[in-house]
Amino acid sequence: MTDQTRISENKFRHHLGGVRFGGSLLAVLLLSACSGAPQPADLPETTIREEPAEQSASPDDEEVSDETYAGHATALIAGREFTFQLDLCVMYNEEEVELRGLGGEIDSDVPSFLDGGAMRMDSDPLGEFRIDLGADGPFQSSDEFLSLGAPTGGDITFTVVKKGNEFVATGKTWGNTGVDHGTGTLRFVCN
């Protein structure tokens, strides 16, 4: 081995050693920076209620108070009736709403998940409530669904109105095949 080759190898080893040292220093700095991040106890409280950690296999197994949930909803679409316990039910000025919750069709063991919202764009109602059949949580879209609303706006038949202590959304309905199912309703109460 020539002197020139040894010098090149030593420079290479020195360079790698610096990277190793620099990488270790970087890891230490990152870990110490993370230790100053706010801990869960320091974070502000949220008003959104999340789904309870455990749910019983059947609603008949134990009594569940409506106060455990953010609200409840009932949908009637294409002659099918669904009920939902909402883990998210947010209203703004009685004109905007976001709903989310697990439920199912009456007399069926197949779970369904309701997700959606409505608002006004200028004076036009805009929004969609979607029931994913066979899904038991958010972001679990199934191949089969039923929807109610006016997702692109401009449909004056889509309304969300307050009747007593509940809200009623009425509008066109359709399914995953695009078939028009006529008019449907979604009744909901936020706790």
C-alpha positions in Angstrom: 0.0 0.0 0.0 1.4 3.4 -0.9 1.5 6.4 1.3 -1.1 8.2 -0.9 -3.5 5.3 -0.4 -3.1 5.3 3.4 -3.7 9.1 3.5 -6.9 8.6 1.5 -8.1 5.7 3.8 -7.4 7.8 6.9 -9.3 10.8 5.5 -12.2 8.4 4.7 -12.2 6.9 8.2 -11.9 10.3 9.8 -14.9 11.5 7.7 -17.0 8.5 8.6 -16.1 8.9 12.3 -17.3 12.5 12.1 -20.6 11.4 10.5 -21.0 8.8 13.3 -20.2 11.5 15.9 -22.5 14.0 14.2 -25.3 11.5 13.9 -25.0 10.7 17.6 -25.0 14.4 18.5 -28.1 15.0 16.3 -30.0 12.1 18.0 -29.1 13.5 21.4 -30.3 17.0 20.4 -33.5 15.7 18.9 -34.3 13.6 22.0 -33.7 16.5 24.3 -35.8 18.8 22.2 -38.7 16.3 22.3 -38.5 16.2 26.1 -39.5 19.9 26.2 -42.7 19.2 24.1 -46.0 19.6 25.9 -47.2 16.5 27.7 -50.8 15.3 27.4 -51.6 16.9 30.8 -50.5 20.3 29.3 -52.8 20.2 26.3 -56.1 22.1 26.3 -59.3 20.2 26.8 -61.4 19.3 23.8 -65.2 19.4 23.5 -65.4 16.5 21.0 -66.6 13.3 22.6 -64.9 10.2 21.3 -66.4 6.7 21.1 -66.3 4.8 24.4 -63.3 2.5 24.8 -65.4 -0.7 25.0 -68.9 -1.4 23.6 -71.1 -4.3 24.6 -71.8 -6.9 22.0 -75.5 -6.0 22.1 -77.4 -3.0 23.3 -79.6 -5.4 25.4 -76.6 -6.7 27.4 -76.3 -3.5 29.5 -78.0 -0.2 29.8 -76.1 2.6 28.1 -77.0 6.2 29.0 -77.5 8.6 26.1 -75.2 11.0 28.0 -72.3 8.6 27.3 -72.6 9.6 23.6 -72.6 13.0 21.9 -76.1 12.3 20.6 -78.2 9.9 18.6 -79.7 9.7 15.2 -82.3 7.8 13.2 -82.3 7.6 9.4 -85.0 6.5 7.0 -83.7 5.9 3.5 -85.1 3.7 0.7 -87.6 2.1 3.2 -84.8 1.1 5.5 -84.5 2.4 9.1 -81.2 2.9 10.9 -80.3 4.1 14.4 -76.9 5.5 15.5 -75.2 6.4 18.8 -73.1 9.5 17.8 -69.6 10.0 19.1 -69.4 13.3 17.3 -72.3 15.7 17.1 -71.2 19.3 16.6 -73.6 22.2 15.8 -72.7 25.8 14.8 -75.5 28.5 14.8 -78.1 25.8 14.1 -76.9 26.0 10.4 -73.8 23.8 10.3 -73.6 20.3 11.7 -71.0 17.4 11.7 -72.2 13.9 12.8 -70.4 10.6 13.2 -71.4 7.4 14.9 -71.9 3.7 14.9 -75.2 2.0 14.6 -77.1 -0.3 12.3 -80.3 -1.1 10.5 -83.3 -2.1 12.6 -83.5 -5.9 12.9 -80.0 -6.5 11.4 -76.7 -7.6 13.0 -74.7 -5.8 10.3 -73.0 -2.7 11.7 -73.3 0.6 9.8 -71.4 3.8 10.3 -72.9 7.3 9.8 -70.6 10.2 8.9 -71.3 13.6 7.3 -72.3 17.2 7.7 -74.3 20.0 6.3 -73.9 23.8 6.0 -75.1 26.8 3.9 -73.1 28.2 1.1 -74.7 31.7 0.5 -78.3 30.6 0.9 -78.0 27.2 -0.7 -77.9 24.1 1.6 -74.8 21.9 1.0 -73.8 18.6 2.5 -74.1 14.9 2.7 -74.8 12.3 5.3 -73.4 8.8 4.3 -74.2 5.5 5.9 -71.4 2.9 5.2 -73.1 -0.5 5.4 -70.9 -3.1 7.0 -68.4 -0.6 8.4 -67.9 -0.3 12.2 -65.8 2.9 12.4 -64.6 6.0 10.6 -62.5 5.7 7.4 -63.8 2.2 6.8 -65.7 2.8 3.7 -67.6 -0.2 2.4 -68.7 -1.0 -1.1 -72.3 -0.5 -0.1 -73.6 2.8 1.2 -76.6 5.0 1.3 -76.4 8.8 1.2 -78.7 11.7 1.8 -78.2 15.3 0.9 -76.8 17.7 -1.7 -73.0 17.2 -1.9 -72.6 19.8 -4.6 -75.2 22.3 -3.3 -77.9 24.0 -5.3 -80.6 21.4 -4.4 -83.4 23.3 -2.7 -85.1 20.1 -1.6 -82.2 19.4 0.9 -83.0 21.0 4.3 -81.9 20.8 7.9 -84.5 22.3 10.3 -85.0 22.3 14.0 -88.2 20.7 15.3 -88.6 20.8 19.0 -85.4 19.4 20.6 -84.2 17.6 17.4 -83.0 18.4 14.0 -84.4 16.9 10.8 -82.4 16.7 7.6 -84.6 15.9 4.5 -83.3 15.4 1.0 -82.6 13.3 -2.0 -81.1 9.8 -1.3 -78.9 7.5 -3.4 -76.8 4.4 -3.0 -73.4 3.1 -4.2 -74.9 2.1 -7.6 -76.1 5.7 -8.2 -79.8 4.7 -8.0 -82.1 7.5 -6.8 -84.0 6.3 -3.7 -86.3 9.3 -3.5 -86.5 11.5 -0.4 -85.1 10.4 2.9 -84.8 11.8 6.4 -82.2 11.9 9.2 -83.3 12.9 12.7 -80.7 13.7 15.2 -80.2 15.2 18.7 -76.9 16.5 20.1 -76.4 16.1 23.8 
